[in-house]
Amino acid sequence: MTAQAKVKIYSSRGRHSINLPTEFVRDSAFPFKPMEELVARIDGKRIVIEKP
């Protein structure tokens, strides 16, 4: 089980992205599917990503 992963924020042409490691997203506990619409919000010093 991979409950956490170190990631970086990348910037290109004014857009930002976070790449998640393969082991992290292939974990059976990972809650999202490719191309699934998600909601991101700022909560203090954290970013929370969840299903709408």
mmCIF entry with sequence, helices, sheets and N, C-alpha, C, O atoms, coordinates in Angstrom:
data_MODEL
# 
_entry.id   MODEL 
# 
_entity.id                         1 
_entity.type                       polymer 
_entity.pdbx_number_of_molecules   1 
# 
_entity_poly.entity_id                      1 
_entity_poly.type                           'polypeptide(L)' 
_entity_poly.nstd_linkage                   no 
_entity_poly.nstd_monomer                   no 
_entity_poly.pdbx_seq_one_letter_code       MTAQAKVKIYSSRGRHSINLPTEFVRDSAFPFKPMEELVARIDGKRIVIEKP 
_entity_poly.pdbx_seq_one_letter_code_can   MTAQAKVKIYSSRGRHSINLPTEFVRDSAFPFKPMEELVARIDGKRIVIEKP 
_entity_poly.pdbx_strand_id                 A 
# 
loop_
_entity_poly_seq.entity_id 
_entity_poly_seq.num 
_entity_poly_seq.mon_id 
_entity_poly_seq.hetero 
1 1  MET n 
1 2  THR n 
1 3  ALA n 
1 4  GLN n 
1 5  ALA n 
1 6  LYS n 
1 7  VAL n 
1 8  LYS n 
1 9  ILE n 
1 10 TYR n 
1 11 SER n 
1 12 SER n 
1 13 ARG n 
1 14 GLY n 
1 15 ARG n 
1 16 HIS n 
1 17 SER n 
1 18 ILE n 
1 19 ASN n 
1 20 LEU n 
1 21 PRO n 
1 22 THR n 
1 23 GLU n 
1 24 PHE n 
1 25 VAL n 
1 26 ARG n 
1 27 ASP n 
1 28 SER n 
1 29 ALA n 
1 30 PHE n 
1 31 PRO n 
1 32 PHE n 
1 33 LYS n 
1 34 PRO n 
1 35 MET n 
1 36 GLU n 
1 37 GLU n 
1 38 LEU n 
1 39 VAL n 
1 40 ALA n 
1 41 ARG n 
1 42 ILE n 
1 43 ASP n 
1 44 GLY n 
1 45 LYS n 
1 46 ARG n 
1 47 ILE n 
1 48 VAL n 
1 49 ILE n 
1 50 GLU n 
1 51 LYS n 
1 52 PRO n 
# 
_struct_asym.id          A 
_struct_asym.entity_id   1 
# 
_struct_conf.conf_type_id            HELX_P 
_struct_conf.id                      HELX_P1 
_struct_conf.pdbx_PDB_helix_id       AA1 
_struct_conf.beg_label_comp_id       THR 
_struct_conf.beg_label_asym_id       A 
_struct_conf.beg_label_seq_id        22 
_struct_conf.pdbx_beg_PDB_ins_code   ? 
_struct_conf.end_label_comp_id       VAL 
_struct_conf.end_label_asym_id       A 
_struct_conf.end_label_seq_id        25 
_struct_conf.pdbx_end_PDB_ins_code   ? 
_struct_conf.beg_auth_comp_id        THR 
_struct_conf.beg_auth_asym_id        A 
_struct_conf.beg_auth_seq_id         22 
_struct_conf.end_auth_comp_id        VAL 
_struct_conf.end_auth_asym_id        A 
_struct_conf.end_auth_seq_id         25 
_struct_conf.pdbx_PDB_helix_class    1 
_struct_conf.details                 ? 
_struct_conf.pdbx_PDB_helix_length   4 
# 
_struct_conf_type.id          HELX_P 
_struct_conf_type.criteria    ? 
_struct_conf_type.reference   ? 
# 
loop_
_struct_sheet.id 
_struct_sheet.type 
_struct_sheet.number_strands 
_struct_sheet.details 
AA1 ? 2 ? 
AA2 ? 2 ? 
# 
loop_
_struct_sheet_order.sheet_id 
_struct_sheet_order.range_id_1 
_struct_sheet_order.range_id_2 
_struct_sheet_order.offset 
_struct_sheet_order.sense 
AA1 1 2 ? anti-parallel 
AA2 1 2 ? anti-parallel 
# 
loop_
_struct_sheet_range.sheet_id 
_struct_sheet_range.id 
_struct_sheet_range.beg_label_comp_id 
_struct_sheet_range.beg_label_asym_id 
_struct_sheet_range.beg_label_seq_id 
_struct_sheet_range.pdbx_beg_PDB_ins_code 
_struct_sheet_range.end_label_comp_id 
_struct_sheet_range.end_label_asym_id 
_struct_sheet_range.end_label_seq_id 
_struct_sheet_range.pdbx_end_PDB_ins_code 
_struct_sheet_range.beg_auth_comp_id 
_struct_sheet_range.beg_auth_asym_id 
_struct_sheet_range.beg_auth_seq_id 
_struct_sheet_range.end_auth_comp_id 
_struct_sheet_range.end_auth_asym_id 
_struct_sheet_range.end_auth_seq_id 
AA1 1 ILE A 9  ? SER A 12 ? ILE A 9  SER A 12 
AA1 2 ARG A 15 ? ILE A 18 ? ARG A 15 ILE A 18 
AA2 1 VAL A 39 ? ASP A 43 ? VAL A 39 ASP A 43 
AA2 2 ARG A 46 ? GLU A 50 ? ARG A 46 GLU A 50 
# 
loop_
_atom_site.group_PDB 
_atom_site.id 
_atom_site.type_symbol 
_atom_site.label_atom_id 
_atom_site.label_alt_id 
_atom_site.label_comp_id 
_atom_site.label_asym_id 
_atom_site.label_entity_id 
_atom_site.label_seq_id 
_atom_site.pdbx_PDB_ins_code 
_atom_site.Cartn_x 
_atom_site.Cartn_y 
_atom_site.Cartn_z 
_atom_site.occupancy 
_atom_site.B_iso_or_equiv 
_atom_site.pdbx_formal_charge 
_atom_site.auth_seq_id 
_atom_site.auth_comp_id 
_atom_site.auth_asym_id 
_atom_site.auth_atom_id 
_atom_site.pdbx_PDB_model_num 
ATOM 1   N N  . MET A 1 1  ? 0.847   -1.178 0.000   1.00 0.00 ? 1  MET A N  1 
ATOM 2   C CA . MET A 1 1  ? 0.000   0.000  0.000   1.00 0.00 ? 1  MET A CA 1 
ATOM 3   C C  . MET A 1 1  ? 0.896   1.247  0.000   1.00 0.00 ? 1  MET A C  1 
ATOM 4   O O  . MET A 1 1  ? 1.845   1.346  0.778   1.00 0.00 ? 1  MET A O  1 
ATOM 5   N N  . THR A 1 2  ? 0.578   2.178  -0.875  1.00 0.00 ? 2  THR A N  1 
ATOM 6   C CA . THR A 1 2  ? 1.305   3.440  -0.969  1.00 0.00 ? 2  THR A CA 1 
ATOM 7   C C  . THR A 1 2  ? 0.364   4.562  -0.545  1.00 0.00 ? 2  THR A C  1 
ATOM 8   O O  . THR A 1 2  ? -0.371  5.105  -1.370  1.00 0.00 ? 2  THR A O  1 
ATOM 9   N N  . ALA A 1 3  ? 0.385   4.907  0.736   1.00 0.00 ? 3  ALA A N  1 
ATOM 10  C CA . ALA A 1 3  ? -0.561  5.884  1.274   1.00 0.00 ? 3  ALA A CA 1 
ATOM 11  C C  . ALA A 1 3  ? -0.161  7.328  1.009   1.00 0.00 ? 3  ALA A C  1 
ATOM 12  O O  . ALA A 1 3  ? -0.996  8.227  1.112   1.00 0.00 ? 3  ALA A O  1 
ATOM 13  N N  . GLN A 1 4  ? 1.110   7.566  0.666   1.00 0.00 ? 4  GLN A N  1 
ATOM 14  C CA . GLN A 1 4  ? 1.535   8.925  0.358   1.00 0.00 ? 4  GLN A CA 1 
ATOM 15  C C  . GLN A 1 4  ? 2.690   8.878  -0.622  1.00 0.00 ? 4  GLN A C  1 
ATOM 16  O O  . GLN A 1 4  ? 3.378   7.865  -0.751  1.00 0.00 ? 4  GLN A O  1 
ATOM 17  N N  . ALA A 1 5  ? 2.892   9.995  -1.313  1.00 0.00 ? 5  ALA A N  1 
ATOM 18  C CA . ALA A 1 5  ? 3.969   10.092 -2.297  1.00 0.00 ? 5  ALA A CA 1 
ATOM 19  C C  . ALA A 1 5  ? 4.480   11.520 -2.334  1.00 0.00 ? 5  ALA A C  1 
ATOM 20  O O  . ALA A 1 5  ? 3.714   12.465 -2.147  1.00 0.00 ? 5  ALA A O  1 
ATOM 21  N N  . LYS A 1 6  ? 5.774   11.679 -2.575  1.00 0.00 ? 6  LYS A N  1 
ATOM 22  C CA . LYS A 1 6  ? 6.342   13.015 -2.755  1.00 0.00 ? 6  LYS A CA 1 
ATOM 23  C C  . LYS A 1 6  ? 6.093   13.436 -4.194  1.00 0.00 ? 6  LYS A C  1 
ATOM 24  O O  . LYS A 1 6  ? 6.338   12.665 -5.122  1.00 0.00 ? 6  LYS A O  1 
ATOM 25  N N  . VAL A 1 7  ? 5.607   14.656 -4.380  1.00 0.00 ? 7  VAL A N  1 
ATOM 26  C CA . VAL A 1 7  ? 5.318   15.172 -5.717  1.00 0.00 ? 7  VAL A CA 1 
ATOM 27  C C  . VAL A 1 7  ? 5.858   16.587 -5.840  1.00 0.00 ? 7  VAL A C  1 
ATOM 28  O O  . VAL A 1 7  ? 6.193   17.227 -4.844  1.00 0.00 ? 7  VAL A O  1 
ATOM 29  N N  . LYS A 1 8  ? 5.940   17.068 -7.083  1.00 0.00 ? 8  LYS A N  1 
ATOM 30  C CA . LYS A 1 8  ? 6.355   18.437 -7.358  1.00 0.00 ? 8  LYS A CA 1 
ATOM 31  C C  . LYS A 1 8  ? 5.304   19.096 -8.238  1.00 0.00 ? 8  LYS A C  1 
ATOM 32  O O  . LYS A 1 8  ? 4.574   18.421 -8.964  1.00 0.00 ? 8  LYS A O  1 
ATOM 33  N N  . ILE A 1 9  ? 5.236   20.414 -8.165  1.00 0.00 ? 9  ILE A N  1 
ATOM 34  C CA . ILE A 1 9  ? 4.351   21.179 -9.041  1.00 0.00 ? 9  ILE A CA 1 
ATOM 35  C C  . ILE A 1 9  ? 5.188   21.664 -10.216 1.00 0.00 ? 9  ILE A C  1 
ATOM 36  O O  . ILE A 1 9  ? 6.254   22.250 -10.027 1.00 0.00 ? 9  ILE A O  1 
ATOM 37  N N  . TYR A 1 10 ? 4.701   21.416 -11.430 1.00 0.00 ? 10 TYR A N  1 
ATOM 38  C CA . TYR A 1 10 ? 5.391   21.826 -12.645 1.00 0.00 ? 10 TYR A CA 1 
ATOM 39  C C  . TYR A 1 10 ? 4.618   22.955 -13.314 1.00 0.00 ? 10 TYR A C  1 
ATOM 40  O O  . TYR A 1 10 ? 3.391   23.013 -13.230 1.00 0.00 ? 10 TYR A O  1 
ATOM 41  N N  . SER A 1 11 ? 5.339   23.847 -13.976 1.00 0.00 ? 11 SER A N  1 
ATOM 42  C CA . SER A 1 11 ? 4.730   24.981 -14.661 1.00 0.00 ? 11 SER A CA 1 
ATOM 43  C C  . SER A 1 11 ? 5.187   25.000 -16.110 1.00 0.00 ? 11 SER A C  1 
ATOM 44  O O  . SER A 1 11 ? 6.374   24.851 -16.400 1.00 0.00 ? 11 SER A O  1 
ATOM 45  N N  . SER A 1 12 ? 4.233   25.186 -17.016 1.00 0.00 ? 12 SER A N  1 
ATOM 46  C CA . SER A 1 12 ? 4.540   25.270 -18.436 1.00 0.00 ? 12 SER A CA 1 
ATOM 47  C C  . SER A 1 12 ? 3.499   26.148 -19.113 1.00 0.00 ? 12 SER A C  1 
ATOM 48  O O  . SER A 1 12 ? 2.306   25.844 -19.086 1.00 0.00 ? 12 SER A O  1 
ATOM 49  N N  . ARG A 1 13 ? 3.953   27.235 -19.718 1.00 0.00 ? 13 ARG A N  1 
ATOM 50  C CA . ARG A 1 13 ? 3.067   28.144 -20.456 1.00 0.00 ? 13 ARG A CA 1 
ATOM 51  C C  . ARG A 1 13 ? 1.881   28.629 -19.625 1.00 0.00 ? 13 ARG A C  1 
ATOM 52  O O  . ARG A 1 13 ? 0.757   28.700 -20.121 1.00 0.00 ? 13 ARG A O  1 
ATOM 53  N N  . GLY A 1 14 ? 2.134   28.958 -18.373 1.00 0.00 ? 14 GLY A N  1 
ATOM 54  C CA . GLY A 1 14 ? 1.076   29.502 -17.532 1.00 0.00 ? 14 GLY A CA 1 
ATOM 55  C C  . GLY A 1 14 ? 0.168   28.470 -16.882 1.00 0.00 ? 14 GLY A C  1 
ATOM 56  O O  . GLY A 1 14 ? -0.715  28.829 -16.102 1.00 0.00 ? 14 GLY A O  1 
ATOM 57  N N  . ARG A 1 15 ? 0.370   27.196 -17.190 1.00 0.00 ? 15 ARG A N  1 
ATOM 58  C CA . ARG A 1 15 ? -0.428  26.132 -16.573 1.00 0.00 ? 15 ARG A CA 1 
ATOM 59  C C  . ARG A 1 15 ? 0.425   25.403 -15.553 1.00 0.00 ? 15 ARG A C  1 
ATOM 60  O O  . ARG A 1 15 ? 1.649   25.364 -15.678 1.00 0.00 ? 15 ARG A O  1 
ATOM 61  N N  . HIS A 1 16 ? -0.203  24.835 -14.559 1.00 0.00 ? 16 HIS A N  1 
ATOM 62  C CA . HIS A 1 16 ? 0.518   24.101 -13.526 1.00 0.00 ? 16 HIS A CA 1 
ATOM 63  C C  . HIS A 1 16 ? -0.043  22.686 -13.427 1.00 0.00 ? 16 HIS A C  1 
ATOM 64  O O  . HIS A 1 16 ? -1.239  22.473 -13.626 1.00 0.00 ? 16 HIS A O  1 
ATOM 65  N N  . SER A 1 17 ? 0.817   21.725 -13.122 1.00 0.00 ? 17 SER A N  1 
ATOM 66  C CA . SER A 1 17 ? 0.363   20.345 -12.980 1.00 0.00 ? 17 SER A CA 1 
ATOM 67  C C  . SER A 1 17 ? 1.159   19.640 -11.891 1.00 0.00 ? 17 SER A C  1 
ATOM 68  O O  . SER A 1 17 ? 2.269   20.043 -11.544 1.00 0.00 ? 17 SER A O  1 
ATOM 69  N N  . ILE A 1 18 ? 0.567   18.587 -11.367 1.00 0.00 ? 18 ILE A N  1 
ATOM 70  C CA . ILE A 1 18 ? 1.206   17.733 -10.374 1.00 0.00 ? 18 ILE A CA 1 
ATOM 71  C C  . ILE A 1 18 ? 1.180   16.322 -10.947 1.00 0.00 ? 18 ILE A C  1 
ATOM 72  O O  . ILE A 1 18 ? 0.112   15.792 -11.255 1.00 0.00 ? 18 ILE A O  1 
ATOM 73  N N  . ASN A 1 19 ? 2.348   15.719 -11.089 1.00 0.00 ? 19 ASN A N  1 
ATOM 74  C CA . ASN A 1 19 ? 2.433   14.343 -11.574 1.00 0.00 ? 19 ASN A CA 1 
ATOM 75  C C  . ASN A 1 19 ? 2.488   13.397 -10.384 1.00 0.00 ? 19 ASN A C  1 
ATOM 76  O O  . ASN A 1 19 ? 3.259   13.605 -9.447  1.00 0.00 ? 19 ASN A O  1 
ATOM 77  N N  . LEU A 1 20 ? 1.663   12.355 -10.431 1.00 0.00 ? 20 LEU A N  1 
ATOM 78  C CA . LEU A 1 20 ? 1.621   11.378 -9.347  1.00 0.00 ? 20 LEU A CA 1 
ATOM 79  C C  . LEU A 1 20 ? 2.379   10.122 -9.771  1.00 0.00 ? 20 LEU A C  1 
ATOM 80  O O  . LEU A 1 20 ? 2.236   9.680  -10.911 1.00 0.00 ? 20 LEU A O  1 
ATOM 81  N N  . PRO A 1 21 ? 3.181   9.536  -8.881  1.00 0.00 ? 21 PRO A N  1 
ATOM 82  C CA . PRO A 1 21 ? 3.934   8.330  -9.217  1.00 0.00 ? 21 PRO A CA 1 
ATOM 83  C C  . PRO A 1 21 ? 3.009   7.158  -9.562  1.00 0.00 ? 21 PRO A C  1 
ATOM 84  O O  . PRO A 1 21 ? 1.911   7.037  -9.019  1.00 0.00 ? 21 PRO A O  1 
ATOM 85  N N  . THR A 1 22 ? 3.465   6.313  -10.459 1.00 0.00 ? 22 THR A N  1 
ATOM 86  C CA . THR A 1 22 ? 2.687   5.156  -10.912 1.00 0.00 ? 22 THR A CA 1 
ATOM 87  C C  . THR A 1 22 ? 2.255   4.271  -9.750  1.00 0.00 ? 22 THR A C  1 
ATOM 88  O O  . THR A 1 22 ? 1.099   3.853  -9.686  1.00 0.00 ? 22 THR A O  1 
ATOM 89  N N  . GLU A 1 23 ? 3.177   3.982  -8.827  1.00 0.00 ? 23 GLU A N  1 
ATOM 90  C CA . GLU A 1 23 ? 2.850   3.098  -7.697  1.00 0.00 ? 23 GLU A CA 1 
ATOM 91  C C  . GLU A 1 23 ? 1.704   3.674  -6.861  1.00 0.00 ? 23 GLU A C  1 
ATOM 92  O O  . GLU A 1 23 ? 0.893   2.934  -6.303  1.00 0.00 ? 23 GLU A O  1 
ATOM 93  N N  . PHE A 1 24 ? 1.655   4.995  -6.785  1.00 0.00 ? 24 PHE A N  1 
ATOM 94  C CA . PHE A 1 24 ? 0.624   5.679  -6.003  1.00 0.00 ? 24 PHE A CA 1 
ATOM 95  C C  . PHE A 1 24 ? -0.756  5.507  -6.637  1.00 0.00 ? 24 PHE A C  1 
ATOM 96  O O  . PHE A 1 24 ? -1.713  5.165  -5.942  1.00 0.00 ? 24 PHE A O  1 
ATOM 97  N N  . VAL A 1 25 ? -0.870  5.735  -7.931  1.00 0.00 ? 25 VAL A N  1 
ATOM 98  C CA . VAL A 1 25 ? -2.187  5.663  -8.585  1.00 0.00 ? 25 VAL A CA 1 
ATOM 99  C C  . VAL A 1 25 ? -2.626  4.230  -8.868  1.00 0.00 ? 25 VAL A C  1 
ATOM 100 O O  . VAL A 1 25 ? -3.815  3.986  -9.074  1.00 0.00 ? 25 VAL A O  1 
ATOM 101 N N  . ARG A 1 26 ? -1.708  3.293  -8.881  1.00 0.00 ? 26 ARG A N  1 
ATOM 102 C CA . ARG A 1 26 ? -2.075  1.882  -9.093  1.00 0.00 ? 26 ARG A CA 1 
ATOM 103 C C  . ARG A 1 26 ? -2.471  1.181  -7.801  1.00 0.00 ? 26 ARG A C  1 
ATOM 104 O O  . ARG A 1 26 ? -2.945  0.045  -7.830  1.00 0.00 ? 26 ARG A O  1 
ATOM 105 N N  . ASP A 1 27 ? -2.282  1.839  -6.687  1.00 0.00 ? 27 ASP A N  1 
ATOM 106 C CA . ASP A 1 27 ? -2.666  1.275  -5.395  1.00 0.00 ? 27 ASP A CA 1 
ATOM 107 C C  . ASP A 1 27 ? -4.178  1.054  -5.384  1.00 0.00 ? 27 ASP A C  1 
ATOM 108 O O  . ASP A 1 27 ? -4.929  1.903  -5.864  1.00 0.00 ? 27 ASP A O  1 
ATOM 109 N N  . SER A 1 28 ? -4.623  -0.062 -4.850  1.00 0.00 ? 28 SER A N  1 
ATOM 110 C CA . SER A 1 28 ? -6.060  -0.377 -4.845  1.00 0.00 ? 28 SER A CA 1 
ATOM 111 C C  . SER A 1 28 ? -6.878  0.635  -4.036  1.00 0.00 ? 28 SER A C  1 
ATOM 112 O O  . SER A 1 28 ? -8.090  0.735  -4.226  1.00 0.00 ? 28 SER A O  1 
ATOM 113 N N  . ALA A 1 29 ? -6.241  1.375  -3.149  1.00 0.00 ? 29 ALA A N  1 
ATOM 114 C CA . ALA A 1 29 ? -6.951  2.376  -2.343  1.00 0.00 ? 29 ALA A CA 1 
ATOM 115 C C  . ALA A 1 29 ? -7.066  3.728  -3.041  1.00 0.00 ? 29 ALA A C  1 
ATOM 116 O O  . ALA A 1 29 ? -7.756  4.614  -2.537  1.00 0.00 ? 29 ALA A O  1 
ATOM 117 N N  . PHE A 1 30 ? -6.402  3.914  -4.200  1.00 0.00 ? 30 PHE A N  1 
ATOM 118 C CA . PHE A 1 30 ? -6.459  5.202  -4.903  1.00 0.00 ? 30 PHE A CA 1 
ATOM 119 C C  . PHE A 1 30 ? -7.892  5.435  -5.376  1.00 0.00 ? 30 PHE A C  1 
ATOM 120 O O  . PHE A 1 30 ? -8.443  4.592  -6.084  1.00 0.00 ? 30 PHE A O  1 
ATOM 121 N N  . PRO A 1 31 ? -8.511  6.566  -5.000  1.00 0.00 ? 31 PRO A N  1 
ATOM 122 C CA . PRO A 1 31 ? -9.952  6.747  -5.212  1.00 0.00 ? 31 PRO A CA 1 
ATOM 123 C C  . PRO A 1 31 ? -10.395 7.293  -6.572  1.00 0.00 ? 31 PRO A C  1 
ATOM 124 O O  . PRO A 1 31 ? -11.599 7.391  -6.811  1.00 0.00 ? 31 PRO A O  1 
ATOM 125 N N  . PHE A 1 32 ? -9.473  7.653  -7.474  1.00 0.00 ? 32 PHE A N  1 
ATOM 126 C CA . PHE A 1 32 ? -9.859  8.318  -8.715  1.00 0.00 ? 32 PHE A CA 1 
ATOM 127 C C  . PHE A 1 32 ? -9.518  7.482  -9.945  1.00 0.00 ? 32 PHE A C  1 
ATOM 128 O O  . PHE A 1 32 ? -8.616  6.645  -9.913  1.00 0.00 ? 32 PHE A O  1 
ATOM 129 N N  . LYS A 1 33 ? -10.250 7.722  -11.023 1.00 0.00 ? 33 LYS A N  1 
ATOM 130 C CA . LYS A 1 33 ? -10.024 7.066  -12.317 1.00 0.00 ? 33 LYS A CA 1 
ATOM 131 C C  . LYS A 1 33 ? -9.511  8.102  -13.312 1.00 0.00 ? 33 LYS A C  1 
ATOM 132 O O  . LYS A 1 33 ? -9.759  9.295  -13.141 1.00 0.00 ? 33 LYS A O  1 
ATOM 133 N N  . PRO A 1 34 ? -8.798  7.663  -14.350 1.00 0.00 ? 34 PRO A N  1 
ATOM 134 C CA . PRO A 1 34 ? -8.330  8.616  -15.372 1.00 0.00 ? 34 PRO A CA 1 
ATOM 135 C C  . PRO A 1 34 ? -9.501  9.384  -15.996 1.00 0.00 ? 34 PRO A C  1 
ATOM 136 O O  . PRO A 1 34 ? -10.561 8.813  -16.254 1.00 0.00 ? 34 PRO A O  1 
ATOM 137 N N  . MET A 1 35 ? -9.298  10.661 -16.229 1.00 0.00 ? 35 MET A N  1 
ATOM 138 C CA . MET A 1 35 ? -10.265 11.568 -16.858 1.00 0.00 ? 35 MET A CA 1 
ATOM 139 C C  . MET A 1 35 ? -11.501 11.847 -15.997 1.00 0.00 ? 35 MET A C  1 
ATOM 140 O O  . MET A 1 35 ? -12.456 12.454 -16.481 1.00 0.00 ? 35 MET A O  1 
ATOM 141 N N  . GLU A 1 36 ? -11.499 11.424 -14.756 1.00 0.00 ? 36 GLU A N  1 
ATOM 142 C CA . GLU A 1 36 ? -12.611 11.702 -13.848 1.00 0.00 ? 36 GLU A CA 1 
ATOM 143 C C  . GLU A 1 36 ? -12.578 13.180 -13.454 1.00 0.00 ? 36 GLU A C  1 
ATOM 144 O O  . GLU A 1 36 ? -11.509 13.719 -13.167 1.00 0.00 ? 36 GLU A O  1 
ATOM 145 N N  . GLU A 1 37 ? -13.726 13.830 -13.440 1.00 0.00 ? 37 GLU A N  1 
ATOM 146 C CA . GLU A 1 37 ? -13.792 15.231 -13.045 1.00 0.00 ? 37 GLU A CA 1 
ATOM 147 C C  . GLU A 1 37 ? -13.668 15.331 -11.529 1.00 0.00 ? 37 GLU A C  1 
ATOM 148 O O  . GLU A 1 37 ? -14.356 14.628 -10.789 1.00 0.00 ? 37 GLU A O  1 
ATOM 149 N N  . LEU A 1 38 ? -12.773 16.222 -11.077 1.00 0.00 ? 38 LEU A N  1 
ATOM 150 C CA . LEU A 1 38 ? -12.502 16.382 -9.656  1.00 0.00 ? 38 LEU A CA 1 
ATOM 151 C C  . LEU A 1 38 ? -12.606 17.844 -9.258  1.00 0.00 ? 38 LEU A C  1 
ATOM 152 O O  . LEU A 1 38 ? -12.617 18.729 -10.114 1.00 0.00 ? 38 LEU A O  1 
ATOM 153 N N  . VAL A 1 39 ? -12.682 18.096 -7.963  1.00 0.00 ? 39 VAL A N  1 
ATOM 154 C CA . VAL A 1 39 ? -12.705 19.448 -7.423  1.00 0.00 ? 39 VAL A CA 1 
ATOM 155 C C  . VAL A 1 39 ? -11.465 19.609 -6.546  1.00 0.00 ? 39 VAL A C  1 
ATOM 156 O O  . VAL A 1 39 ? -11.170 18.753 -5.712  1.00 0.00 ? 39 VAL A O  1 
ATOM 157 N N  . ALA A 1 40 ? -10.739 20.717 -6.741  1.00 0.00 ? 40 ALA A N  1 
ATOM 158 C CA . ALA A 1 40 ? -9.577  21.028 -5.902  1.00 0.00 ? 40 ALA A CA 1 
ATOM 159 C C  . ALA A 1 40 ? -9.882  22.297 -5.123  1.00 0.00 ? 40 ALA A C  1 
ATOM 160 O O  . ALA A 1 40 ? -10.433 23.254 -5.667  1.00 0.00 ? 40 ALA A O  1 
ATOM 161 N N  . ARG A 1 41 ? -9.518  22.297 -3.843  1.00 0.00 ? 41 ARG A N  1 
ATOM 162 C CA . ARG A 1 41 ? -9.735  23.487 -3.025  1.00 0.00 ? 41 ARG A CA 1 
ATOM 163 C C  . ARG A 1 41 ? -8.554  23.666 -2.079  1.00 0.00 ? 41 ARG A C  1 
ATOM 164 O O  . ARG A 1 41 ? -7.867  22.711 -1.717  1.00 0.00 ? 41 ARG A O  1 
ATOM 165 N N  . ILE A 1 42 ? -8.343  24.916 -1.693  1.00 0.00 ? 42 ILE A N  1 
ATOM 166 C CA . ILE A 1 42 ? -7.286  25.247 -0.752  1.00 0.00 ? 42 ILE A CA 1 
ATOM 167 C C  . ILE A 1 42 ? -7.882  25.219 0.646   1.00 0.00 ? 42 ILE A C  1 
ATOM 168 O O  . ILE A 1 42 ? -8.916  25.836 0.902   1.00 0.00 ? 42 ILE A O  1 
ATOM 169 N N  . ASP A 1 43 ? -7.228  24.503 1.544   1.00 0.00 ? 43 ASP A N  1 
ATOM 170 C CA . ASP A 1 43 ? -7.671  24.370 2.930   1.00 0.00 ? 43 ASP A CA 1 
ATOM 171 C C  . ASP A 1 43 ? -6.474  24.694 3.822   1.00 0.00 ? 43 ASP A C  1 
ATOM 172 O O  . ASP A 1 43 ? -5.685  23.812 4.162   1.00 0.00 ? 43 ASP A O  1 
ATOM 173 N N  . GLY A 1 44 ? -6.349  25.963 4.195   1.00 0.00 ? 44 GLY A N  1 
ATOM 174 C CA . GLY A 1 44 ? -5.181  26.390 4.970   1.00 0.00 ? 44 GLY A CA 1 
ATOM 175 C C  . GLY A 1 44 ? -3.927  26.280 4.123   1.00 0.00 ? 44 GLY A C  1 
ATOM 176 O O  . GLY A 1 44 ? -3.805  26.954 3.100   1.00 0.00 ? 44 GLY A O  1 
ATOM 177 N N  . LYS A 1 45 ? -2.996  25.435 4.539   1.00 0.00 ? 45 LYS A N  1 
ATOM 178 C CA . LYS A 1 45 ? -1.750  25.229 3.788   1.00 0.00 ? 45 LYS A CA 1 
ATOM 179 C C  . LYS A 1 45 ? -1.787  23.935 2.984   1.00 0.00 ? 45 LYS A C  1 
ATOM 180 O O  . LYS A 1 45 ? -0.742  23.431 2.574   1.00 0.00 ? 45 LYS A O  1 
ATOM 181 N N  . ARG A 1 46 ? -2.979  23.395 2.755   1.00 0.00 ? 46 ARG A N  1 
ATOM 182 C CA . ARG A 1 46 ? -3.114  22.135 2.026   1.00 0.00 ? 46 ARG A CA 1 
ATOM 183 C C  . ARG A 1 46 ? -4.000  22.307 0.801   1.00 0.00 ? 46 ARG A C  1 
ATOM 184 O O  . ARG A 1 46 ? -4.831  23.214 0.741   1.00 0.00 ? 46 ARG A O  1 
ATOM 185 N N  . ILE A 1 47 ? -3.812  21.434 -0.160  1.00 0.00 ? 47 ILE A N  1 
ATOM 186 C CA . ILE A 1 47 ? -4.706  21.334 -1.312  1.00 0.00 ? 47 ILE A CA 1 
ATOM 187 C C  . ILE A 1 47 ? -5.488  20.044 -1.134  1.00 0.00 ? 47 ILE A C  1 
ATOM 188 O O  . ILE A 1 47 ? -4.899  18.982 -0.931  1.00 0.00 ? 47 ILE A O  1 
ATOM 189 N N  . VAL A 1 48 ? -6.800  20.128 -1.210  1.00 0.00 ? 48 VAL A N  1 
ATOM 190 C CA . VAL A 1 48 ? -7.666  18.964 -1.081  1.00 0.00 ? 48 VAL A CA 1 
ATOM 191 C C  . VAL A 1 48 ? -8.271  18.694 -2.450  1.00 0.00 ? 48 VAL A C  1 
ATOM 192 O O  . VAL A 1 48 ? -8.850  19.591 -3.063  1.00 0.00 ? 48 VAL A O  1 
ATOM 193 N N  . ILE A 1 49 ? -8.142  17.464 -2.930  1.00 0.00 ? 49 ILE A N  1 
ATOM 194 C CA . ILE A 1 49 ? -8.718  17.063 -4.216  1.00 0.00 ? 49 ILE A CA 1 
ATOM 195 C C  . ILE A 1 49 ? -9.740  15.977 -3.917  1.00 0.00 ? 49 ILE A C  1 
ATOM 196 O O  . ILE A 1 49 ? -9.431  14.975 -3.273  1.00 0.00 ? 49 ILE A O  1 
ATOM 197 N N  . GLU A 1 50 ? -10.981 16.193 -4.401  1.00 0.00 ? 50 GLU A N  1 
ATOM 198 C CA . GLU A 1 50 ? -12.050 15.249 -4.101  1.00 0.00 ? 50 GLU A CA 1 
ATOM 199 C C  . GLU A 1 50 ? -13.049 15.182 -5.244  1.00 0.00 ? 50 GLU A C  1 
ATOM 200 O O  . GLU A 1 50 ? -13.048 16.023 -6.144  1.00 0.00 ? 50 GLU A O  1 
ATOM 201 N N  . LYS A 1 51 ? -13.898 14.172 -5.190  1.00 0.00 ? 51 LYS A N  1 
ATOM 202 C CA . LYS A 1 51 ? -14.965 14.045 -6.177  1.00 0.00 ? 51 LYS A CA 1 
ATOM 203 C C  . LYS A 1 51 ? -16.042 15.073 -5.857  1.00 0.00 ? 51 LYS A C  1 
ATOM 204 O O  . LYS A 1 51 ? -16.296 15.362 -4.688  1.00 0.00 ? 51 LYS A O  1 
ATOM 205 N N  . PRO A 1 52 ? -16.684 15.634 -6.902  1.00 0.00 ? 52 PRO A N  1 
ATOM 206 C CA . PRO A 1 52 ? -17.731 16.642 -6.656  1.00 0.00 ? 52 PRO A CA 1 
ATOM 207 C C  . PRO A 1 52 ? -18.964 16.051 -5.984  1.00 0.00 ? 52 PRO A C  1 
ATOM 208 O O  . PRO A 1 52 ? -19.925 16.772 -5.714  1.00 0.00 ? 52 PRO A O  1 
# 
